Amino acid sequence: NLLWGIFFGFILVISFYNFFLWLTIRDLTYLYYIIYVLSFGFFQFSLYGFGFQYGWGSGIFNEKAHVLFLGLSVTFLAIFSLHFLDLFKMFPNSRRFFNILGLIWFTAYIFMVITFSHQT
């Protein structure tokens, strides 16, 4: 558990550091990165049972937490990558493609979170 504590501590330190960078620079890319890192940290937290043990306990949220946080992690990683690479400036016609792809992902993600059931 000590190694997991160090891992989650680094997740928090990285998030706080980038939050203070975002406060000074005001670039949305940092905000997307913060949300990505936190959602990935929460994914790991829930996947290995620490959410159940130390966080939210049992219930329907515990069964779907890892699916929820994995989807948020993938979503904000994609948004962070698009903004960091300035894809819309380099390829202005790609905005429509990514909007359609995002709508498909959002629909599939909502369906996945709603219909996921933990089978034991």
Accessible surface in RSA format (square Angstrom, percent):
REM  Atomic radii and reference values for relative SASA: ProtOr
REM  Chains: A
REM  Algorithm: Lee & Richards
REM  Probe-radius: 1.40
REM  Slices: 20
REM RES _ NUM      All-atoms   Total-Side   Main-Chain    Non-polar    All polar
REM                ABS   REL    ABS   REL    ABS   REL    ABS   REL    ABS   REL
RES ASN A   1   130.32  89.9  84.70  81.9  45.61 109.8  29.49  71.0 100.83  97.5
RES LEU A   2   141.07  78.6 130.58  93.4  10.49  26.4 136.84  96.1   4.23  11.4
RES LEU A   3   140.22  78.1 135.15  96.7   5.07  12.7 135.26  95.0   4.96  13.4
RES TRP A   4    79.21  31.8  78.47  38.0   0.73   1.7  52.37  27.9  26.84  43.5
RES GLY A   5    44.08  54.4   0.00   N/A  44.08  54.4  33.84  92.9  10.24  22.9
RES ILE A   6    85.57  48.7  77.83  58.0   7.74  18.7  84.00  60.5   1.57   4.3
RES PHE A   7    68.18  34.1  64.72  40.1   3.46   9.0  67.96  41.2   0.22   0.6
RES PHE A   8    33.12  16.6  32.82  20.3   0.30   0.8  32.84  19.9   0.28   0.8
RES GLY A   9    28.27  34.9   0.00   N/A  28.27  34.9  27.21  74.7   1.06   2.4
RES PHE A  10   126.29  63.2 125.22  77.6   1.07   2.8 125.22  75.9   1.07   3.1
RES ILE A  11    19.85  11.3  19.85  14.8   0.00   0.0  19.85  14.3   0.00   0.0
RES LEU A  12    92.23  51.4  92.19  66.0   0.03   0.1  92.19  64.7   0.03   0.1
RES VAL A  13    93.94  61.8  91.87  83.2   2.08   5.0  93.26  81.0   0.68   1.8
RES ILE A  14    66.98  38.1  65.23  48.6   1.75   4.2  66.98  48.2   0.00   0.0
RES SER A  15     6.58   5.6   6.03   8.0   0.55   1.3   6.26  13.3   0.32   0.4
RES PHE A  16   120.00  60.0 119.85  74.2   0.15   0.4 120.00  72.8   0.00   0.0
RES TYR A  17   136.96  63.9 131.14  74.6   5.82  15.1  98.59  74.1  38.37  47.3
RES ASN A  18    13.85   9.5  13.85  13.4   0.00   0.0   0.07   0.2  13.77  13.3
RES PHE A  19    76.08  38.1  76.08  47.1   0.00   0.0  76.08  46.1   0.00   0.0
RES PHE A  20   120.74  60.4 119.06  73.7   1.68   4.4 119.53  72.5   1.22   3.5
RES LEU A  21    46.56  25.9  45.45  32.5   1.11   2.8  46.00  32.3   0.57   1.5
RES TRP A  22    44.49  17.9  44.49  21.5   0.00   0.0  42.82  22.8   1.67   2.7
RES LEU A  23    66.97  37.3  55.19  39.5  11.78  29.6  55.25  38.8  11.72  31.5
RES THR A  24   108.99  77.5  74.77  75.8  34.22  81.5  75.66 101.6  33.32  50.4
RES ILE A  25    92.53  52.7  68.62  51.1  23.91  57.6  72.97  52.5  19.56  53.1
RES ARG A  26   152.20  63.9 128.00  65.3  24.20  57.6  54.05  73.9  98.15  59.5
RES ASP A  27    62.84  44.0  57.77  57.5   5.07  12.0  14.47  34.1  48.37  48.2
RES LEU A  28    90.38  50.3  88.08  63.0   2.30   5.8  88.08  61.9   2.30   6.2
RES THR A  29    17.28  12.3  17.28  17.5   0.00   0.0   9.50  12.8   7.78  11.8
RES TYR A  30    63.38  29.6  62.93  35.8   0.45   1.2  28.36  21.3  35.03  43.2
RES LEU A  31    48.99  27.3  48.99  35.1   0.00   0.0  48.99  34.4   0.00   0.0
RES TYR A  32    40.02  18.7  40.02  22.8   0.00   0.0  15.92  12.0  24.10  29.7
RES TYR A  33    62.28  29.1  62.28  35.4   0.00   0.0  30.57  23.0  31.71  39.1
RES ILE A  34    12.24   7.0  11.99   8.9   0.26   0.6  12.24   8.8   0.00   0.0
RES ILE A  35    59.77  34.0  58.40  43.5   1.37   3.3  59.63  42.9   0.14   0.4
RES TYR A  36    45.61  21.3  45.61  25.9   0.00   0.0  15.69  11.8  29.92  36.9
RES VAL A  37    10.24   6.7   9.09   8.2   1.15   2.8  10.24   8.9   0.00   0.0
RES LEU A  38    57.48  32.0  56.71  40.6   0.78   2.0  56.79  39.9   0.69   1.9
RES SER A  39     6.33   5.3   3.75   5.0   2.58   5.9   5.82  12.4   0.51   0.7
RES PHE A  40    67.40  33.7  67.40  41.7   0.00   0.0  67.40  40.9   0.00   0.0
RES GLY A  41     4.50   5.6   0.00   N/A   4.50   5.6   4.46  12.2   0.05   0.1
RES PHE A  42    89.27  44.7  87.77  54.4   1.50   3.9  88.07  53.4   1.20   3.4
RES PHE A  43    24.75  12.4  24.75  15.3   0.00   0.0  24.75  15.0   0.00   0.0
RES GLN A  44    24.90  13.9  24.90  18.2   0.00   0.0   1.59   3.4  23.32  17.7
RES PHE A  45    45.01  22.5  45.01  27.9   0.00   0.0  45.01  27.3   0.00   0.0
RES SER A  46    15.34  13.0   1.14   1.5  14.20  32.7   1.54   3.3  13.81  19.3
RES LEU A  47    83.75  46.6  59.52  42.6  24.23  60.9  60.94  42.8  22.82  61.4
RES TYR A  48   118.26  55.2  91.22  51.9  27.03  70.3  56.56  42.5  61.70  76.1
RES GLY A  49    29.69  36.6   0.00   N/A  29.69  36.6  26.33  72.3   3.36   7.5
RES PHE A  50    20.10  10.1  20.10  12.4   0.00   0.0  20.10  12.2   0.00   0.0
RES GLY A  51     0.00   0.0   0.00   N/A   0.00   0.0   0.00   0.0   0.00   0.0
RES PHE A  52   107.99  54.0 100.03  62.0   7.96  20.7 100.03  60.6   7.96  22.8
RES GLN A  53   112.79  63.1  82.35  60.2  30.44  72.5  27.70  59.0  85.09  64.5
RES TYR A  54   138.11  64.5 102.44  58.3  35.66  92.8  87.39  65.7  50.71  62.5
RES GLY A  55    48.46  59.8   0.00   N/A  48.46  59.8  17.55  48.2  30.91  69.2
RES TRP A  56    71.99  28.9  39.49  19.1  32.49  76.3  50.78  27.1  21.21  34.4
RES GLY A  57    24.05  29.7   0.00   N/A  24.05  29.7  23.43  64.3   0.62   1.4
RES SER A  58    91.38  77.2  65.32  87.2  26.06  60.0  28.58  60.9  62.79  88.0
RES GLY A  59    42.08  51.9   0.00   N/A  42.08  51.9  35.71  98.0   6.37  14.3
RES ILE A  60   128.36  73.0 118.98  88.6   9.38  22.6 121.06  87.2   7.29  19.8
RES PHE A  61    84.44  42.2  80.53  49.9   3.91  10.2  83.72  50.8   0.72   2.1
RES ASN A  62    41.68  28.7  32.51  31.4   9.17  22.1   0.18   0.4  41.50  40.1
RES GLU A  63    79.86  45.8  74.61  56.4   5.24  12.5  16.67  32.2  63.19  51.6
RES LYS A  64    37.66  18.4  37.55  23.0   0.11   0.3  21.86  19.7  15.80  16.8
RES ALA A  65     0.05   0.0   0.00   0.0   0.05   0.1   0.05   0.1   0.00   0.0
RES HIS A  66    45.28  24.7  45.20  31.4   0.08   0.2  24.36  25.1  20.92  24.3
RES VAL A  67    13.73   9.0  12.60  11.4   1.12   2.7  13.57  11.8   0.15   0.4
RES LEU A  68    48.96  27.3  48.96  35.0   0.00   0.0  48.96  34.4   0.00   0.0
RES PHE A  69    24.46  12.2  24.46  15.2   0.00   0.0  24.46  14.8   0.00   0.0
RES LEU A  70    79.53  44.3  79.53  56.9   0.00   0.0  79.53  55.9   0.00   0.0
RES GLY A  71     0.97   1.2   0.00   N/A   0.97   1.2   0.89   2.5   0.08   0.2
RES LEU A  72    56.98  31.7  56.98  40.8   0.00   0.0  56.98  40.0   0.00   0.0
RES SER A  73     4.89   4.1   4.87   6.5   0.02   0.1   0.03   0.1   4.86   6.8
RES VAL A  74    69.53  45.8  68.04  61.6   1.49   3.6  68.60  59.6   0.93   2.5
RES THR A  75    33.87  24.1  31.54  32.0   2.33   5.6  31.68  42.5   2.20   3.3
RES PHE A  76    40.02  20.0  40.02  24.8   0.00   0.0  40.02  24.3   0.00   0.0
RES LEU A  77    74.55  41.5  74.55  53.3   0.00   0.0  74.55  52.4   0.00   0.0
RES ALA A  78    52.19  48.0  44.30  68.4   7.89  17.9  51.56  72.6   0.63   1.7
RES ILE A  79    53.17  30.3  52.99  39.5   0.18   0.4  53.17  38.3   0.00   0.0
RES PHE A  80    39.65  19.8  39.65  24.6   0.00   0.0  39.65  24.0   0.00   0.0
RES SER A  81    40.24  34.0  38.13  50.9   2.11   4.9  24.15  51.4  16.08  22.5
RES LEU A  82    31.53  17.6  29.90  21.4   1.63   4.1  30.38  21.3   1.15   3.1
RES HIS A  83    73.95  40.4  63.83  44.4  10.11  25.9  34.48  35.5  39.46  45.9
RES PHE A  84   133.46  66.8 112.26  69.5  21.19  55.2 114.55  69.5  18.91  54.1
RES LEU A  85    98.12  54.6  88.10  63.0  10.03  25.2  91.83  64.5   6.29  16.9
RES ASP A  86    65.63  46.0  62.30  62.0   3.33   7.9  12.92  30.4  52.71  52.6
RES LEU A  87    38.19  21.3  38.19  27.3   0.00   0.0  38.19  26.8   0.00   0.0
RES PHE A  88    41.15  20.6  34.06  21.1   7.09  18.5  34.35  20.8   6.80  19.5
RES LYS A  89   167.14  81.5 139.19  85.4  27.95  66.5  95.46  85.9  71.68  76.4
RES MET A  90   122.61  63.5  94.25  62.4  28.36  67.5  84.77  72.1  37.83  50.1
RES PHE A  91   115.42  57.7 113.05  70.0   2.37   6.2 115.42  70.0   0.00   0.0
RES PRO A  92    93.93  68.5  79.22  72.2  14.72  53.5  81.13  67.0  12.80  79.6
RES ASN A  93   142.51  98.3 120.87 116.8  21.64  52.1  39.41  94.9 103.10  99.7
RES SER A  94    22.36  18.9  16.77  22.4   5.60  12.9  21.38  45.5   0.98   1.4
RES ARG A  95   125.72  52.8 125.72  64.1   0.00   0.0  42.25  57.7  83.47  50.6
RES ARG A  96   180.58  75.8 176.31  89.9   4.28  10.2  66.89  91.4 113.70  68.9
RES PHE A  97   121.76  60.9 117.08  72.5   4.69  12.2 121.00  73.4   0.77   2.2
RES PHE A  98    52.70  26.4  44.89  27.8   7.81  20.3  45.05  27.3   7.66  21.9
RES ASN A  99    90.61  62.5  79.91  77.2  10.71  25.8  25.45  61.2  65.16  63.0
RES ILE A 100    85.59  48.7  84.70  63.1   0.89   2.1  85.58  61.6   0.01   0.0
RES LEU A 101    86.19  48.0  84.86  60.7   1.33   3.3  85.64  60.1   0.55   1.5
RES GLY A 102    35.11  43.3   0.00   N/A  35.11  43.3  31.11  85.4   4.00   9.0
RES LEU A 103   119.06  66.3 114.12  81.6   4.94  12.4 117.35  82.4   1.72   4.6
RES ILE A 104   105.84  60.2 101.98  76.0   3.87   9.3 105.08  75.7   0.76   2.1
RES TRP A 105    83.51  33.5  80.73  39.1   2.78   6.5  82.85  44.2   0.66   1.1
RES PHE A 106   118.80  59.4 118.25  73.2   0.55   1.4 118.80  72.0   0.00   0.0
RES THR A 107    81.99  58.3  77.40  78.5   4.59  10.9  67.46  90.6  14.53  22.0
RES ALA A 108    51.40  47.3  42.20  65.1   9.20  20.9  48.73  68.6   2.67   7.1
RES TYR A 109    16.26   7.6  16.14   9.2   0.12   0.3  16.26  12.2   0.00   0.0
RES ILE A 110    70.76  40.3  70.75  52.7   0.01   0.0  70.76  51.0   0.00   0.0
RES PHE A 111   135.46  67.8 132.19  81.9   3.27   8.5 135.12  81.9   0.34   1.0
RES MET A 112    70.75  36.6  66.93  44.3   3.83   9.1  33.18  28.2  37.57  49.8
RES VAL A 113    27.14  17.9  27.10  24.5   0.03   0.1  27.10  23.5   0.03   0.1
RES ILE A 114   115.61  65.8 102.10  76.1  13.51  32.6 104.35  75.1  11.26  30.6
RES THR A 115    74.66  53.1  47.45  48.1  27.21  64.8  44.95  60.4  29.71  44.9
RES PHE A 116    64.05  32.0  55.02  34.1   9.03  23.5  62.23  37.7   1.82   5.2
RES SER A 117    62.96  53.2  51.36  68.5  11.60  26.7  37.35  79.5  25.61  35.9
RES HIS A 118   102.40  56.0  81.11  56.4  21.29  54.5  57.99  59.8  44.41  51.7
RES GLN A 119   147.16  82.3 122.47  89.5  24.69  58.8  56.32 119.9  90.84  68.9
RES THR A 120   161.36 114.8  85.32  86.5  76.04 181.2  86.43 116.1  74.93 113.3
END  Absolute sums over single chains surface
CHAIN  1 A     8455.5       7359.6       1095.9       6374.0       2081.4
END  Absolute sums over all chains
TOTAL          8455.5       7359.6       1095.9       6374.0       2081.4
